[in-house]
Amino acid sequence: MCAALADETRWRILELLGEADRSASDLAELLPVSRQAITKHLQQLEAVGLVEHERVGRAVRYRALGAPLSQLAGRLDTIARGWERRLTRLKDLAESLTDE
């Protein structure tokens, strides 16, 4: 999943799909990327379970999937809190050494 999110365009696609379901053409109008490139990005996001598509007549609409994104956000939050605790302990240690 992280490899799929290593690209800024894919992050922007997820942001846009979080606002509304869209087609690849809709996304290409909003981003400085060709429709073909958007389709490849969507395929990568779909392969890791962050996006799904639905055929509506001849159109294909994509949507971001909230559950995997929420799970990822929760895991990243846990990691961030751990780093914050470590940095706080390091700051406290540095302050205690300068007080002596």
DSSP file (Angstrom, degrees, kcal/mol; ACC not computed):
  #  RESIDUE AA STRUCTURE BP1 BP2  ACC     N-H-->O    O-->H-N    N-H-->O    O-->H-N    TCO  KAPPA ALPHA  PHI   PSI    X-CA   Y-CA   Z-CA
    1    1 A M     >        0   0    0      0, 0.0     4,-1.2     0, 0.0     3,-0.2   0.000 360.0 360.0 360.0 -40.5    0.0    0.0    0.0
    2    2 A C  T  4  +     0   0    0      1,-0.2     3,-0.3     2,-0.2     4,-0.2   0.872 360.0  55.7 -63.2 -36.0    2.8    2.4    0.8
    3    3 A A  T >4 S+     0   0    0      1,-0.2     3,-1.2     2,-0.2    -1,-0.2   0.889 105.4  52.5 -63.0 -37.2    4.3    2.0   -2.6
    4    4 A A  T 34 S+     0   0    0      1,-0.2     3,-0.5    -3,-0.2    -1,-0.2   0.800 110.5  48.7 -67.1 -27.1    1.0    3.0   -4.2
    5    5 A L  T 3< S+     0   0    0     -4,-1.2    -1,-0.2    -3,-0.3    -2,-0.2   0.341  83.9  92.7 -94.3   6.5    1.0    6.1   -2.0
    6    6 A A  S <  S+     0   0    0     -3,-1.2     2,-0.5    -4,-0.2    -1,-0.2   0.485  72.9  79.9 -77.6  -1.0    4.6    7.1   -2.9
    7    7 A D  S  > S-     0   0    0     -3,-0.5     4,-1.6     1,-0.1     3,-0.3  -0.919  71.3-146.4-114.1 129.1    3.4    9.3   -5.7
    8    8 A E  H  > S+     0   0    0     -2,-0.5     4,-2.3     1,-0.2     5,-0.2   0.842  99.8  58.3 -61.2 -34.7    2.0   12.8   -5.2
    9    9 A T  H  > S+     0   0    0      1,-0.2     4,-2.4     2,-0.2    -1,-0.2   0.904 104.3  51.0 -63.2 -40.4   -0.5   12.4   -8.0
   10   10 A R  H  > S+     0   0    0     -3,-0.3     4,-2.3     2,-0.2    -1,-0.2   0.882 108.5  52.0 -65.6 -36.9   -2.1    9.4   -6.4
   11   11 A W  H  X S+     0   0    0     -4,-1.6     4,-2.2     2,-0.2    -1,-0.2   0.936 110.7  48.1 -61.1 -45.1   -2.4   11.3   -3.1
   12   12 A R  H  X S+     0   0    0     -4,-2.3     4,-2.5     1,-0.2    -2,-0.2   0.889 109.2  53.3 -64.0 -39.3   -4.2   14.1   -5.0
   13   13 A I  H  X S+     0   0    0     -4,-2.4     4,-2.7     2,-0.2     5,-0.2   0.931 109.0  49.4 -59.8 -45.8   -6.5   11.6   -6.8
   14   14 A L  H  X S+     0   0    0     -4,-2.3     4,-1.7     1,-0.2    -2,-0.2   0.897 109.8  51.7 -61.5 -40.1   -7.5   10.2   -3.4
   15   15 A E  H  X S+     0   0    0     -4,-2.2     4,-0.9     2,-0.2    -1,-0.2   0.941 112.3  45.4 -60.8 -46.6   -8.2   13.7   -2.1
   16   16 A L  H >X S+     0   0    0     -4,-2.5     4,-1.6     1,-0.2     3,-0.6   0.886 112.6  50.2 -65.6 -39.3  -10.4   14.4   -5.1
   17   17 A L  H 3< S+     0   0    0     -4,-2.7    47,-0.6     1,-0.2    -1,-0.2   0.771 103.0  61.6 -71.2 -24.2  -12.2   11.0   -4.8
   18   18 A G  H 3< S+     0   0    0     -4,-1.7    -1,-0.2    -5,-0.2    -2,-0.2   0.782 106.1  47.0 -68.1 -26.4  -12.7   11.7   -1.1
   19   19 A E  H << S-     0   0    0     -4,-0.9     2,-0.3    -3,-0.6    -2,-0.2   0.867 131.8 -21.6 -80.3 -39.5  -14.8   14.8   -2.2
   20   20 A A  S  < S-     0   0    0     -4,-1.6    -1,-0.3    42,-0.0     2,-0.1  -0.976  70.7 -90.0-166.9 152.1  -16.9   13.0   -4.9
   21   21 A D        +     0   0    0     -2,-0.3     2,-0.3    -3,-0.1    42,-0.2  -0.479  54.7 178.5 -64.9 142.2  -16.9    9.9   -7.1
   22   22 A R  B     -A   62   0A   0     40,-1.9    40,-3.3    -2,-0.1     2,-0.2  -0.970  28.1-121.1-146.6 158.4  -15.3   10.8  -10.4
   23   23 A S     >  -     0   0    0     -2,-0.3     4,-2.2    38,-0.2     5,-0.2  -0.499  38.1-105.9 -89.7 168.5  -14.3    9.3  -13.8
   24   24 A A  H  > S+     0   0    0     36,-0.5     4,-2.4     1,-0.2     5,-0.1   0.879 123.9  53.4 -61.6 -37.4  -10.8    9.2  -15.1
   25   25 A S  H  > S+     0   0    0      2,-0.2     4,-1.7     1,-0.2    -1,-0.2   0.908 106.3  51.7 -64.7 -41.9  -11.7   12.0  -17.5
   26   26 A D  H  > S+     0   0    0      1,-0.2     4,-1.0     2,-0.2     3,-0.2   0.934 112.2  46.6 -57.6 -46.1  -13.0   14.1  -14.6
   27   27 A L  H >X S+     0   0    0     -4,-2.2     4,-1.3     1,-0.2     3,-0.5   0.884 107.9  55.8 -65.6 -38.9   -9.8   13.6  -12.7
   28   28 A A  H 3< S+     0   0    0     -4,-2.4     5,-0.4     1,-0.2    -1,-0.2   0.822 104.4  54.5 -64.6 -30.4   -7.7   14.4  -15.8
   29   29 A E  H 3< S+     0   0    0     -4,-1.7    -1,-0.2    -3,-0.2    -2,-0.2   0.792 113.1  42.8 -70.6 -27.2   -9.5   17.8  -16.1
   30   30 A L  H << S+     0   0    0     -4,-1.0    -2,-0.2    -3,-0.5    -1,-0.2   0.614 113.9  53.6 -94.1 -15.0   -8.5   18.6  -12.5
   31   31 A L  S  < S-     0   0    0     -4,-1.3     2,-1.6     2,-0.2     7,-0.1  -0.870  84.3-117.1-123.1 153.7   -4.9   17.4  -12.6
   32   32 A P  S    S+     0   0    0      0, 0.0     2,-0.3     0, 0.0    -4,-0.1  -0.244  85.2  97.9 -82.9  51.2   -2.0   18.2  -14.9
   33   33 A V  S    S-     0   0    0     -2,-1.6    -2,-0.2    -5,-0.4    -3,-0.0  -0.977  78.2-104.5-138.8 146.4   -1.9   14.6  -16.1
   34   34 A S     >  -     0   0    0     -2,-0.3     4,-2.4     1,-0.1     5,-0.2  -0.258  30.9-114.6 -68.5 159.3   -3.3   12.7  -19.1
   35   35 A R  H  > S+     0   0    0      1,-0.2     4,-2.5     2,-0.2     5,-0.1   0.880 117.9  55.1 -61.2 -37.9   -6.4   10.5  -18.8
   36   36 A Q  H  > S+     0   0    0      2,-0.2     4,-1.8     1,-0.2    -1,-0.2   0.903 108.8  47.0 -63.5 -40.8   -4.2    7.5  -19.6
   37   37 A A  H  > S+     0   0    0      2,-0.2     4,-2.4     1,-0.2    -2,-0.2   0.900 110.5  52.9 -66.9 -39.9   -1.8    8.3  -16.8
   38   38 A I  H  X S+     0   0    0     -4,-2.4     4,-2.8     1,-0.2    -2,-0.2   0.921 106.7  53.2 -59.1 -44.2   -4.8    8.9  -14.4
   39   39 A T  H  X S+     0   0    0     -4,-2.5     4,-2.2     1,-0.2    -1,-0.2   0.900 108.8  49.0 -59.6 -41.9   -6.2    5.4  -15.4
   40   40 A K  H  X S+     0   0    0     -4,-1.8     4,-1.9     2,-0.2    -1,-0.2   0.913 111.4  49.2 -64.6 -42.1   -2.8    3.8  -14.5
   41   41 A H  H  X S+     0   0    0     -4,-2.4     4,-2.4     1,-0.2    -2,-0.2   0.919 110.7  50.7 -62.2 -42.7   -2.7    5.6  -11.2
   42   42 A L  H  X S+     0   0    0     -4,-2.8     4,-2.6     1,-0.2    -1,-0.2   0.886 107.3  53.7 -62.9 -38.5   -6.3    4.5  -10.5
   43   43 A Q  H  X S+     0   0    0     -4,-2.2     4,-2.2     2,-0.2    -1,-0.2   0.901 109.4  48.4 -62.6 -40.2   -5.4    0.9  -11.3
   44   44 A Q  H  X S+     0   0    0     -4,-1.9     4,-1.1     2,-0.2    -2,-0.2   0.914 112.8  47.2 -66.8 -41.7   -2.6    1.0   -8.8
   45   45 A L  H  <>S+     0   0    0     -4,-2.4     5,-2.5     1,-0.2     6,-0.8   0.875 113.2  49.0 -66.7 -36.3   -4.8    2.5   -6.1
   46   46 A E  H ><5S+     0   0    0     -4,-2.6     3,-1.4     4,-0.2    -2,-0.2   0.871 103.8  60.4 -69.6 -36.4   -7.5   -0.1   -6.9
   47   47 A A  H 3<5S+     0   0    0     -4,-2.2    -1,-0.2     1,-0.3    -2,-0.2   0.802 108.4  43.9 -62.7 -29.4   -4.9   -3.0   -6.7
   48   48 A V  T 3<5S-     0   0    0     -4,-1.1    -1,-0.3    -3,-0.2    -2,-0.2   0.334 120.0-107.9-100.1   7.8   -4.1   -2.1   -3.1
   49   49 A G  T < 5S+     0   0    0     -3,-1.4    -3,-0.2     2,-0.2    -2,-0.1   0.692  88.3 113.0  83.1  19.7   -7.7   -1.7   -2.1
   50   50 A L  S   <S+     0   0    0     -5,-2.5    15,-2.7    -6,-0.2     2,-0.3   0.636  79.4  31.3 -95.4 -15.9   -7.9    2.1   -1.7
   51   51 A V  E     -B   64   0A   0     -6,-0.8     2,-0.3    13,-0.3    -2,-0.2  -0.974  62.0-168.9-139.7 148.8  -10.2    2.8   -4.7
   52   52 A E  E     -B   63   0A   0     11,-2.3    11,-2.4    -2,-0.3     2,-0.3  -0.953  12.4-142.4-133.9 160.1  -13.0    0.9   -6.4
   53   53 A H  E     -B   62   0A   0     -2,-0.3     2,-0.4     9,-0.2     9,-0.2  -0.856   7.5-164.3-122.0 158.6  -14.8    1.5   -9.6
   54   54 A E  E     -B   61   0A   0      7,-2.6     7,-3.0    -2,-0.3     2,-0.5  -0.995  20.3-131.2-140.2 132.5  -18.4    1.1  -10.8
   55   55 A R  E     -B   60   0A   0     -2,-0.4     2,-0.6     5,-0.2     5,-0.2  -0.744  21.7-175.9 -85.3 124.7  -19.6    1.0  -14.4
   56   56 A V  E >   -B   59   0A   0      3,-3.1     3,-1.8    -2,-0.5     2,-0.4  -0.893  65.4 -56.1-121.5  97.2  -22.5    3.4  -14.9
   57   57 A G  T 3  S-     0   0    0     -2,-0.6     0, 0.0     1,-0.3     0, 0.0  -0.566 120.5 -21.5  65.9-124.9  -23.7    2.9  -18.5
   58   58 A R  T 3  S+     0   0    0     -2,-0.4    -1,-0.3    -3,-0.1     2,-0.2   0.614 124.4  89.5 -88.6 -13.8  -20.6    3.5  -20.6
   59   59 A A  E <   - B   0  56A   0     -3,-1.8    -3,-3.1   -36,-0.0     2,-0.5  -0.528  65.0-147.0 -87.3 150.6  -18.9    5.5  -17.9
   60   60 A V  E     - B   0  55A   0     -5,-0.2   -36,-0.5    -2,-0.2     2,-0.4  -0.980  16.3-163.8-115.6 120.7  -16.6    4.2  -15.2
   61   61 A R  E     - B   0  54A   0     -7,-3.0    -7,-2.6    -2,-0.5     2,-0.3  -0.855   3.0-154.1-107.3 140.2  -16.8    6.0  -11.9
   62   62 A Y  E     -AB  22  53A   0    -40,-3.3   -40,-1.9    -2,-0.4     2,-0.3  -0.844  10.1-174.5-112.8 148.6  -14.2    5.7   -9.1
   63   63 A R  E     - B   0  52A   0    -11,-2.4   -11,-2.3    -2,-0.3     2,-0.2  -0.995  26.7-117.3-140.5 147.3  -14.5    6.2   -5.4
   64   64 A A  E     - B   0  51A   0    -47,-0.6     2,-0.7    -2,-0.3   -13,-0.3  -0.594  29.7-127.0 -77.6 143.8  -12.1    6.2   -2.5
   65   65 A L     >  -     0   0    0    -15,-2.7     4,-1.3    -2,-0.2     5,-0.1  -0.850  15.6-159.7 -97.7 116.2  -12.7    3.5    0.1
   66   66 A G  H  > S+     0   0    0     -2,-0.7     4,-2.9     1,-0.2     5,-0.2   0.858  80.6  61.3 -65.1 -40.1  -13.0    5.0    3.5
   67   67 A A  H  > S+     0   0    0      1,-0.2     4,-2.4     2,-0.2    -1,-0.2   0.929 107.5  41.8 -60.9 -49.8  -12.2    1.9    5.6
   68   68 A P  H  > S+     0   0    0      0, 0.0     4,-2.4     0, 0.0    -1,-0.2   0.885 116.3  50.5 -65.7 -34.2   -8.7    1.2    4.3
   69   69 A L  H  X S+     0   0    0     -4,-1.3     4,-2.5     2,-0.2    -2,-0.2   0.895 111.0  48.4 -68.2 -38.9   -7.9    4.9    4.4
   70   70 A S  H  X S+     0   0    0     -4,-2.9     4,-2.4     2,-0.2    -1,-0.2   0.899 111.4  50.4 -65.8 -40.2   -9.1    5.1    8.0
   71   71 A Q  H  X S+     0   0    0     -4,-2.4     4,-2.1    -5,-0.2    -2,-0.2   0.924 111.8  47.4 -63.0 -44.4   -7.1    2.1    9.0
   72   72 A L  H  X S+     0   0    0     -4,-2.4     4,-2.6     1,-0.2     5,-0.2   0.922 111.4  51.1 -62.2 -44.3   -4.0    3.6    7.4
   73   73 A A  H  X S+     0   0    0     -4,-2.5     4,-2.3     1,-0.2    -2,-0.2   0.897 109.4  51.4 -60.5 -41.1   -4.6    6.9    9.1
   74   74 A G  H  X S+     0   0    0     -4,-2.4     4,-2.0     2,-0.2    -1,-0.2   0.907 110.8  47.0 -63.2 -42.5   -4.9    5.1   12.5
   75   75 A R  H  X S+     0   0    0     -4,-2.1     4,-2.1     2,-0.2    -2,-0.2   0.911 112.7  49.0 -66.3 -42.0   -1.7    3.2   12.0
   76   76 A L  H  X S+     0   0    0     -4,-2.6     4,-2.5     1,-0.2    -2,-0.2   0.877 109.7  53.1 -65.3 -36.6    0.2    6.4   11.0
   77   77 A D  H  X S+     0   0    0     -4,-2.3     4,-2.6    -5,-0.2    -1,-0.2   0.899 107.3  51.5 -64.2 -40.8   -1.3    8.2   14.0
   78   78 A T  H  X S+     0   0    0     -4,-2.0     4,-1.9     2,-0.2    -2,-0.2   0.922 111.7  46.7 -61.4 -44.5    0.0    5.5   16.3
   79   79 A I  H  X S+     0   0    0     -4,-2.1     4,-2.1     2,-0.2    -2,-0.2   0.917 111.7  51.4 -63.2 -43.6    3.5    5.8   14.8
   80   80 A A  H  X S+     0   0    0     -4,-2.5     4,-2.4     1,-0.2    -2,-0.2   0.908 108.5  50.9 -62.2 -42.7    3.4    9.6   15.1
   81   81 A R  H  X S+     0   0    0     -4,-2.6     4,-2.2     1,-0.2    -1,-0.2   0.885 108.5  52.9 -62.9 -37.4    2.4    9.4   18.7
   82   82 A G  H  X S+     0   0    0     -4,-1.9     4,-2.1     2,-0.2    -1,-0.2   0.918 110.2  46.8 -62.7 -43.4    5.3    7.1   19.4
   83   83 A W  H  X S+     0   0    0     -4,-2.1     4,-2.7     2,-0.2    -2,-0.2   0.883 109.7  54.1 -65.9 -38.0    7.7    9.5   17.8
   84   84 A E  H  X S+     0   0    0     -4,-2.4     4,-2.3     2,-0.2    -2,-0.2   0.912 108.6  49.2 -62.2 -41.9    6.2   12.4   19.8
   85   85 A R  H  X S+     0   0    0     -4,-2.2     4,-2.4     2,-0.2    -2,-0.2   0.918 111.9  48.9 -62.9 -42.9    6.8   10.5   23.0
   86   86 A R  H  X S+     0   0    0     -4,-2.1     4,-2.4     1,-0.2    -2,-0.2   0.924 112.0  48.0 -62.8 -44.1   10.4    9.8   22.1
   87   87 A L  H  X S+     0   0    0     -4,-2.7     4,-2.5     2,-0.2    -1,-0.2   0.872 110.5  51.9 -65.9 -36.3   11.0   13.4   21.1
   88   88 A T  H  X S+     0   0    0     -4,-2.3     4,-2.7     2,-0.2    -1,-0.2   0.922 110.6  48.0 -64.8 -43.5    9.5   14.6   24.4
   89   89 A R  H  X S+     0   0    0     -4,-2.4     4,-2.4     2,-0.2    -2,-0.2   0.903 112.4  49.4 -63.3 -40.2   11.7   12.2   26.4
   90   90 A L  H  X S+     0   0    0     -4,-2.4     4,-2.6     2,-0.2    -2,-0.2   0.914 111.8  48.4 -64.7 -42.9   14.8   13.4   24.4
   91   91 A K  H  X S+     0   0    0     -4,-2.5     4,-2.5     2,-0.2    -2,-0.2   0.925 111.9  49.5 -62.1 -45.4   13.8   17.0   25.1
   92   92 A D  H  X S+     0   0    0     -4,-2.7     4,-2.2     1,-0.2    -2,-0.2   0.904 111.9  48.6 -61.6 -41.7   13.3   16.3   28.8
   93   93 A L  H  X S+     0   0    0     -4,-2.4     4,-1.9     2,-0.2    -2,-0.2   0.927 111.4  49.2 -64.1 -45.0   16.7   14.6   28.9
   94   94 A A  H  X S+     0   0    0     -4,-2.6     4,-1.6     1,-0.2    -2,-0.2   0.899 112.3  48.6 -62.1 -40.8   18.4   17.4   27.1
   95   95 A E  H  X S+     0   0    0     -4,-2.5     4,-1.4     1,-0.2    -1,-0.2   0.878 109.5  52.0 -66.9 -37.8   16.9   20.0   29.5
   96   96 A S  H  X S+     0   0    0     -4,-2.2     4,-0.6     1,-0.2    -1,-0.2   0.850 109.2  50.6 -68.4 -32.5   17.8   18.0   32.6
   97   97 A L  H  < S+     0   0    0     -4,-1.9     3,-0.3     1,-0.2    -1,-0.2   0.835 110.6  48.2 -73.3 -32.7   21.4   17.9   31.4
   98   98 A T  H  < S+     0   0    0     -4,-1.6    -1,-0.2     1,-0.2    -2,-0.2   0.741 105.2  60.1 -79.5 -21.4   21.6   21.6   30.8
   99   99 A D  H  <        0   0    0     -4,-1.4    -1,-0.2     1,-0.2    -2,-0.2   0.698 360.0 360.0 -75.8 -19.0   20.1   22.3   34.2
  100  100 A E     <        0   0    0     -4,-0.6    -1,-0.2    -3,-0.3    -2,-0.1   0.483 360.0 360.0 -81.8 360.0   23.0   20.5   36.0
